[in-house]
Amino acid sequence: MMGKGIASKLMAPVLRYADENRLETALETNNLQNVQIYKHYGFHMSKDFVLPDGVKQFCMIRKTSAVQA
């Protein structure tokens, strides 16, 4: 499914809403490949840790990119 623009279609309205309302956005993923995708959308690594079952979890935050009027 990669390369089909699905991530953009899902992320765009959420990030637009966050920017319009000056909201930070946070997410978690356990897929290291997704980290690069989310960085493309302005997310930065906040924290990573290993869950008790051995799965590595990545926490990311995106500051609003809205320009204050």
Secondary structure, DSSP 8 states (H G I E B T S, - for coil): -TTSSHHHHHHHHHHHHHHHTT--EEEEES-HHHHHHHHHTT-EEEEEEE-TTS-EEEEEEE-------
